[in-house]
């Protein structure tokens, strides 16, 4: 048997550091982008870009403004109550909170206009603007030159996923991991789906000029890459002993909350509320690793690479089984699963999804893996996936918008079934999702 150090090396050192690219340019601050000739117009009237991106980012009434409100949330009663339970005096100044509720750029890389109170800013995601701010909009500027100067290539779904996952799942850096203790103190549950979240935070228009310059990935491609890299991130973080363990316990935030947080009864006729899940060999009563991304990848992998799909199915089952042996074996299985997940991300990034491909994935999400929707988080991910895939069919001109709009009431009922994790009922969810399945079959 391999020793612990060898297993740790297999699981951690053979791959890049976990997290997006660290800052290396000075972050000039939101105000440096706010001119009327830049991104600060009141109306979208720019010739090349809308130029009202700042106001979209600051929208107080929609999801597109959530990043700008992230720091302010730390000053509100809920955040102060969470901080108080954890012994944090001022969450709006604490590195443990600023890591995701602000731009965690170190003081040495903060320009004169930089303000932590701006929240998650342009440069938090696009990278420090020191070397590309002045030239990125000039006549002869190119996207490649901007990226070479330090702009983050968010048009690449793999790069975008790495940046988004830092906060929407976690990274190794301080203030960018929501552990079980923070959840127990009251922090909201984390959820992520790259394409859906991208559309919610979009501050630009994908027009002919954008397509010519950046050749963006399709919605299905973005969704699939996001699923693969989310799983890669989760199992690699779990394998890090500084993150994956919490005292004598495993770090429980990696496990499906509601697989354990179920009603307990002492009545004689009480029955377990958990349903058997054929996708994971997990003994009754054992904590269940959150497999929401595994379910989505099981539905989509074959569309990209049949050999990888078979490998993924075998390795995901092996990982679930290894979790019930010992940690060294679990880490070794996690390394295998992470390798396959990254290979799938690469395959998805190369893949052009046809109409038939998208329908095949949609069919799997809706029906083939329906029996695997036994827990809240997987079911919530399934609804978001169905929404993304149906929207992609419309965006790509493969299905009339009116026909998908007719399915929206059924989709909303499925969303309603996962709106409150405390009232989640897998049988009721399956019934709601089955209506979406029946309606979607008529789109072919």
C-alpha positions as CSV (number, residue, x, y, z in Angstrom):
1,X,0.0,0.0,0.0
2,X,1.2,3.5,-0.8
3,X,2.2,5.6,2.2
4,X,0.3,8.7,3.2
5,X,2.9,11.1,1.7
6,X,2.8,9.4,-1.6
7,X,-0.9,9.5,-1.8
8,X,-0.9,13.1,-0.9
9,X,1.6,13.8,-3.7
10,X,-0.6,12.0,-6.2
11,X,-3.7,14.0,-5.1
12,X,-2.2,17.4,-4.9
13,X,1.2,18.2,-6.4
14,X,0.6,16.7,-9.9
15,X,-2.0,19.4,-10.7
16,X,-2.0,23.3,-10.6
17,X,-2.8,25.1,-7.4
18,X,-6.5,25.2,-6.6
19,X,-8.0,28.6,-7.5
20,X,-8.0,31.2,-10.2
21,X,-4.9,33.2,-11.1
22,X,-3.6,35.3,-8.2
23,X,-3.4,39.1,-8.8
24,X,-0.2,40.5,-10.3
25,X,-1.2,43.9,-11.6
26,X,-2.3,46.9,-9.5
27,X,-6.1,47.0,-9.1
28,X,-7.0,50.6,-10.0
29,X,-10.5,50.6,-8.6
30,X,-14.1,50.8,-10.0
31,X,-13.8,54.6,-10.4
32,X,-11.1,54.1,-13.0
33,X,-13.8,52.5,-15.3
34,X,-16.6,54.9,-14.5
35,X,-16.1,57.7,-17.1
36,X,-18.8,58.5,-19.6
37,X,-16.5,57.5,-22.4
38,X,-15.7,54.2,-20.7
39,X,-18.3,52.1,-18.8
40,X,-20.2,54.8,-16.9
41,X,-22.9,55.9,-19.3
42,X,-26.5,56.0,-18.1
43,X,-27.8,54.3,-21.3
44,X,-26.3,51.5,-23.5
45,X,-25.3,53.8,-26.3
46,X,-21.7,52.7,-27.1
47,X,-20.7,51.9,-30.7
48,X,-18.7,48.8,-29.8
49,X,-19.7,48.0,-26.2
50,X,-22.7,49.2,-24.4
51,X,-20.7,51.5,-22.1
52,X,-23.3,51.4,-19.3
53,X,-21.7,48.3,-17.8
54,X,-21.1,50.1,-14.5
55,X,-24.8,50.8,-13.9
56,X,-25.7,47.2,-14.8
57,X,-23.2,46.0,-12.3
58,X,-24.7,48.4,-9.7
59,X,-28.3,47.6,-10.4
60,X,-29.9,47.5,-6.9
61,X,-32.9,45.5,-8.0
62,X,-31.6,42.6,-10.0
63,X,-29.2,39.6,-9.9
64,X,-26.8,41.6,-12.1
65,X,-26.0,43.9,-9.2
66,X,-25.3,41.2,-6.6
67,X,-21.5,41.5,-7.0
68,X,-21.6,45.2,-6.2
69,X,-23.7,44.5,-3.1
70,X,-21.4,41.8,-1.8
71,X,-19.4,44.0,0.6
72,X,-22.5,45.8,1.9
73,X,-24.0,42.5,3.0
74,X,-21.2,42.3,5.5
75,X,-22.5,45.3,7.3
76,X,-26.1,43.9,7.7
77,X,-27.5,42.2,10.8
78,X,-27.3,38.7,9.4
79,X,-23.6,39.0,8.7
80,X,-22.9,40.5,12.1
81,X,-24.8,37.7,13.8
82,X,-22.8,35.1,11.8
83,X,-19.5,36.9,12.7
84,X,-20.5,37.1,16.4
85,X,-21.1,33.4,16.6
86,X,-17.6,32.9,15.1
87,X,-15.8,35.5,17.2
88,X,-15.2,37.9,14.3
89,X,-15.6,41.5,15.4
90,X,-16.0,43.4,12.2
91,X,-16.9,41.2,9.2
92,X,-16.6,44.1,6.8
93,X,-12.9,44.3,7.6
94,X,-12.1,40.6,8.2
95,X,-10.0,38.8,5.6
96,X,-12.1,35.7,6.2
97,X,-15.1,37.6,4.7
98,X,-13.4,40.0,2.3
99,X,-12.0,37.1,0.4
100,X,-15.3,36.7,-1.4
101,X,-17.4,39.7,-0.4
102,X,-14.8,42.1,-1.8
103,X,-11.7,42.3,-3.9
104,X,-9.0,40.5,-1.7
105,X,-6.1,42.2,-3.5
106,X,-3.3,42.9,-1.0
107,X,-2.6,46.5,-0.1
108,X,0.6,46.7,-2.1
109,X,-1.5,46.1,-5.3
110,X,-4.3,48.7,-4.6
111,X,-4.4,51.8,-6.7
112,X,-5.5,55.3,-5.5
113,X,-9.1,54.7,-6.4
114,X,-9.4,51.2,-5.0
115,X,-12.1,50.8,-2.3
116,X,-12.9,47.5,-0.5
117,X,-16.4,48.8,-0.1
118,X,-17.0,48.5,-3.8
119,X,-17.5,44.8,-3.3
120,X,-16.8,42.2,-6.0
121,X,-15.5,44.6,-8.7
122,X,-14.6,44.6,-12.4
123,X,-11.0,43.8,-11.5
124,X,-11.9,41.0,-9.1
125,X,-12.9,39.0,-12.1
126,X,-11.2,40.7,-15.1
127,X,-7.9,41.1,-13.3
128,X,-5.8,44.1,-12.2
129,X,-6.1,46.8,-14.9
130,X,-2.7,48.6,-14.3
131,X,-1.2,47.5,-17.6
132,X,-4.3,47.2,-19.8
133,X,-6.6,50.0,-18.6
134,X,-5.2,52.7,-20.9
135,X,-4.9,50.6,-24.0
136,X,-7.8,48.1,-24.0
137,X,-10.2,50.4,-25.8
138,X,-7.8,52.0,-28.3
139,X,-8.4,51.6,-32.1
140,X,-5.7,48.9,-32.6
141,X,-6.3,47.0,-29.3
142,X,-6.8,43.3,-29.5
143,X,-8.2,40.9,-27.0
144,X,-5.0,38.8,-27.2
145,X,-2.9,41.9,-26.3
146,X,-5.2,42.8,-23.4
147,X,-4.9,39.2,-22.0
148,X,-1.1,39.4,-22.4
149,X,-1.1,42.6,-20.3
150,X,-3.0,40.9,-17.5
151,X,-6.7,41.0,-18.4
152,X,-8.3,37.6,-17.4
153,X,-9.7,35.8,-20.5
154,X,-13.2,35.3,-19.1
155,X,-14.4,34.4,-22.6
156,X,-12.7,31.0,-22.1
157,X,-15.2,29.0,-20.0
158,X,-12.3,27.1,-18.3
159,X,-10.7,30.4,-17.2
160,X,-14.1,31.8,-16.2
161,X,-15.0,28.7,-14.2
162,X,-11.7,28.9,-12.3
163,X,-12.4,32.5,-11.3
164,X,-16.1,32.0,-10.3
165,X,-15.4,28.8,-8.4
166,X,-13.0,30.6,-6.1
167,X,-16.0,32.0,-4.2
168,X,-18.9,30.0,-5.5
169,X,-17.3,26.7,-4.3
170,X,-14.0,27.6,-2.7
171,X,-10.2,27.8,-3.1
172,X,-7.1,27.4,-1.0
173,X,-6.7,31.1,-0.4
174,X,-7.7,32.8,2.8
175,X,-11.4,33.9,3.0
176,X,-12.4,31.7,0.0
177,X,-13.8,28.6,1.6
178,X,-17.1,28.2,3.4
179,X,-16.6,25.4,5.8
180,X,-19.2,23.6,7.9
181,X,-18.7,25.8,10.9
182,X,-19.4,28.9,8.9
183,X,-22.5,27.2,7.5
184,X,-23.6,26.2,11.0
185,X,-23.2,29.9,12.1
186,X,-25.7,30.9,9.4
187,X,-23.9,31.4,6.1
188,X,-26.1,30.7,3.1
189,X,-25.7,27.5,1.2
190,X,-23.4,27.7,-1.9
191,X,-24.7,26.8,-5.3
192,X,-23.1,27.2,-8.7
193,X,-23.9,26.6,-12.4
194,X,-21.5,28.4,-14.8
195,X,-23.8,29.2,-17.7
196,X,-26.8,30.3,-15.7
197,X,-24.7,32.4,-13.3
198,X,-22.9,33.9,-16.3
199,X,-26.2,35.0,-17.9
200,X,-27.3,36.5,-14.5
201,X,-24.1,38.5,-14.3
202,X,-23.7,39.5,-17.9
203,X,-22.8,43.2,-18.4
204,X,-22.1,43.0,-22.1
205,X,-23.9,42.1,-25.3
206,X,-22.8,39.1,-27.4
207,X,-23.2,40.8,-30.8
208,X,-21.5,40.1,-34.2
209,X,-18.5,42.2,-33.1
210,X,-18.1,40.2,-29.9
211,X,-18.4,36.9,-31.7
212,X,-15.8,37.9,-34.3
213,X,-13.3,39.0,-31.7
214,X,-13.7,36.3,-29.0
215,X,-15.6,33.4,-30.6
216,X,-17.5,32.6,-27.4
217,X,-18.4,29.2,-26.2
218,X,-22.0,28.0,-26.5
219,X,-24.3,27.8,-23.5
220,X,-24.2,24.0,-23.5
221,X,-20.4,24.0,-23.8
222,X,-20.1,26.5,-20.9
223,X,-22.5,24.5,-18.7
224,X,-20.6,21.3,-19.3
225,X,-17.2,22.8,-18.7
226,X,-18.5,24.3,-15.5
227,X,-19.9,21.0,-14.2
228,X,-16.6,19.2,-14.9
229,X,-14.4,21.9,-13.2
230,X,-16.7,22.2,-10.2
231,X,-16.3,18.6,-9.5
232,X,-12.5,18.8,-10.1
233,X,-12.4,21.7,-7.6
234,X,-14.5,19.9,-5.0
235,X,-12.6,16.7,-4.9
236,X,-9.2,18.4,-5.0
237,X,-10.1,20.7,-2.1
238,X,-11.4,17.7,-0.2
239,X,-8.0,16.0,-0.7
240,X,-6.2,19.0,0.9
241,X,-5.7,18.0,4.6
242,X,-5.8,21.7,5.6
243,X,-9.3,22.0,4.1
244,X,-10.7,18.5,3.8
245,X,-10.5,17.7,7.6
246,X,-12.0,19.6,10.5
247,X,-10.6,18.2,13.7
248,X,-11.4,14.4,13.9
249,X,-14.2,14.9,11.4
250,X,-14.0,15.2,7.6
251,X,-14.9,18.7,6.4
252,X,-18.7,18.2,6.2
253,X,-19.4,21.0,3.7
254,X,-18.3,18.6,0.9
255,X,-21.1,16.3,1.8
256,X,-24.8,16.7,0.9
257,X,-26.3,18.6,3.8
258,X,-29.8,17.2,3.5
259,X,-28.6,13.6,3.1
260,X,-27.9,13.9,6.9
261,X,-30.2,16.7,8.0
262,X,-33.4,14.7,7.8
263,X,-36.2,14.2,10.3
264,X,-35.6,11.7,13.1
265,X,-38.4,9.8,14.8
266,X,-38.6,7.4,17.7
267,X,-42.0,6.0,16.6
268,X,-42.3,2.3,16.1
269,X,-43.6,2.7,12.5
270,X,-41.0,5.3,11.5
271,X,-39.4,4.8,8.1
272,X,-36.2,6.2,6.7
273,X,-36.8,9.2,4.4
274,X,-33.6,8.6,2.4
275,X,-34.1,7.0,-1.1
276,X,-31.6,4.5,-2.5
277,X,-29.3,6.1,-5.2
278,X,-28.0,3.7,-7.8
279,X,-25.2,6.1,-8.8
280,X,-23.2,5.7,-5.6
281,X,-22.3,2.7,-3.5
282,X,-22.8,4.4,-0.1
283,X,-23.9,2.4,2.9
284,X,-27.1,3.4,4.7
285,X,-26.3,6.0,7.4
286,X,-22.9,7.1,5.9
287,X,-22.5,10.7,5.0
288,X,-23.0,11.2,1.2
289,X,-20.5,13.3,-0.8
290,X,-22.4,16.1,-2.6
291,X,-22.7,14.5,-6.1
292,X,-24.7,17.2,-7.9
293,X,-21.9,17.7,-10.5
294,X,-21.4,14.0,-10.8
295,X,-25.1,13.6,-11.8
296,X,-24.7,16.3,-14.4
297,X,-21.5,14.8,-15.8
298,X,-23.0,11.4,-16.0
299,X,-25.8,12.9,-18.2
300,X,-23.4,14.8,-20.5
301,X,-20.1,12.9,-20.7
302,X,-21.0,10.6,-23.5
303,X,-21.8,13.5,-25.8
304,X,-18.2,14.5,-25.6
305,X,-16.2,11.2,-25.3
306,X,-17.6,7.7,-24.8
307,X,-14.4,6.3,-23.3
308,X,-14.2,9.2,-20.8
309,X,-17.8,8.7,-20.0
310,X,-17.2,5.1,-19.0
311,X,-14.1,6.0,-17.1
312,X,-16.0,8.8,-15.3
313,X,-18.8,6.4,-14.2
314,X,-16.3,3.9,-12.9
315,X,-14.2,6.5,-11.1
316,X,-17.1,8.3,-9.5
317,X,-18.4,5.1,-8.1
318,X,-14.9,4.2,-6.9
319,X,-14.7,7.5,-5.1
320,X,-18.0,7.0,-3.3
321,X,-16.9,3.6,-2.3
322,X,-13.4,4.7,-1.1
323,X,-15.0,7.3,1.2
324,X,-16.2,4.5,3.3
325,X,-12.8,2.9,3.7
326,X,-10.1,5.3,4.9
327,X,-8.8,8.8,3.9
328,X,-5.7,7.7,2.0
329,X,-7.8,5.6,-0.3
330,X,-10.4,8.3,-0.7
331,X,-7.6,10.8,-1.7
332,X,-6.2,8.4,-4.3
333,X,-9.7,7.9,-5.7
334,X,-10.3,11.6,-5.6
335,X,-7.1,12.2,-7.7
336,X,-8.4,9.7,-10.3
337,X,-11.8,11.4,-10.4
338,X,-10.2,14.9,-10.7
339,X,-8.1,13.8,-13.6
340,X,-11.1,12.5,-15.5
341,X,-13.1,15.6,-14.6
342,X,-10.4,17.8,-16.1
343,X,-10.2,15.6,-19.2
344,X,-13.9,16.0,-19.6
345,X,-13.6,19.8,-19.3
346,X,-11.0,19.7,-22.1
347,X,-13.3,17.5,-24.2
348,X,-16.3,19.8,-23.7
349,X,-14.2,22.8,-24.5
350,X,-13.3,21.3,-27.9
351,X,-16.8,20.1,-28.6
352,X,-19.3,21.7,-30.9
353,X,-22.7,20.7,-29.5
354,X,-25.2,19.9,-32.3
355,X,-28.9,20.0,-31.9
356,X,-28.9,16.2,-31.4
357,X,-26.1,16.5,-28.9
358,X,-28.0,19.0,-26.8
359,X,-31.2,17.0,-26.9
360,X,-29.3,13.8,-25.9
361,X,-27.9,15.6,-22.8
362,X,-31.2,17.2,-22.0
363,X,-32.9,13.7,-22.3
364,X,-30.3,12.4,-19.8
365,X,-30.7,15.2,-17.4
366,X,-34.5,14.9,-17.5
367,X,-35.1,11.2,-17.7
368,X,-32.2,8.8,-17.8
369,X,-30.7,9.9,-14.5
370,X,-34.1,10.8,-12.9
371,X,-33.6,8.0,-10.4
372,X,-30.5,9.7,-9.1
373,X,-32.4,12.8,-7.9
374,X,-32.6,11.6,-4.3
375,X,-31.2,14.6,-2.5
376,X,-31.9,18.3,-2.5
377,X,-28.6,19.6,-4.1
378,X,-28.6,17.3,-7.0
379,X,-32.2,18.1,-7.7
380,X,-31.6,21.8,-7.6
381,X,-28.7,21.4,-10.0
382,X,-31.0,19.3,-12.3
383,X,-33.5,22.2,-12.6
384,X,-30.8,24.7,-13.4
385,X,-29.4,22.3,-16.0
386,X,-32.8,21.9,-17.7
387,X,-33.3,25.6,-17.8
388,X,-29.8,26.2,-19.3
389,X,-30.2,23.5,-21.9
390,X,-33.7,24.6,-23.0
391,X,-32.4,28.2,-23.2
392,X,-29.4,27.1,-25.3
393,X,-31.7,25.4,-27.8
394,X,-33.5,28.7,-28.3
395,X,-30.3,30.8,-28.4
396,X,-28.8,28.6,-31.0
397,X,-31.9,28.8,-33.1
398,X,-32.6,25.1,-32.8
399,X,-36.1,25.4,-31.2
400,X,-38.6,28.2,-31.5
401,X,-38.7,30.4,-28.4
402,X,-42.5,30.1,-28.2
403,X,-42.3,26.3,-27.8
404,X,-39.8,26.5,-24.9
405,X,-41.9,29.3,-23.3
406,X,-44.8,26.9,-23.2
407,X,-42.7,24.6,-21.0
408,X,-41.8,27.5,-18.6
409,X,-44.8,26.8,-16.2
410,X,-43.7,23.2,-15.8
411,X,-40.1,24.3,-15.2
412,X,-41.3,26.9,-12.6
413,X,-43.1,24.1,-10.8
414,X,-39.9,22.1,-10.7
415,X,-38.0,25.2,-9.4
416,X,-40.7,25.5,-6.7
417,X,-40.0,21.9,-5.6
418,X,-36.4,22.9,-4.7
419,X,-37.1,26.5,-3.5
420,X,-36.8,25.5,0.2
421,X,-34.3,22.9,1.1
422,X,-36.1,22.3,4.4
423,X,-39.3,21.1,2.7
424,X,-37.6,19.2,-0.1
425,X,-39.5,16.0,-1.0
426,X,-37.8,13.8,-3.6
427,X,-41.0,12.1,-4.7
428,X,-42.7,15.5,-5.2
429,X,-39.7,16.8,-7.1
430,X,-39.6,13.8,-9.4
431,X,-43.3,14.3,-10.2
432,X,-42.7,18.0,-11.1
433,X,-39.6,17.2,-13.1
434,X,-41.5,14.5,-15.0
435,X,-43.9,17.1,-16.3
436,X,-40.9,19.0,-17.7
437,X,-39.6,15.7,-19.3
438,X,-42.9,15.0,-21.0
439,X,-43.2,18.6,-22.3
440,X,-39.6,18.7,-23.5
441,X,-39.9,15.4,-25.5
442,X,-42.4,17.2,-27.8
443,X,-39.7,19.7,-28.8
444,X,-37.8,17.3,-31.1
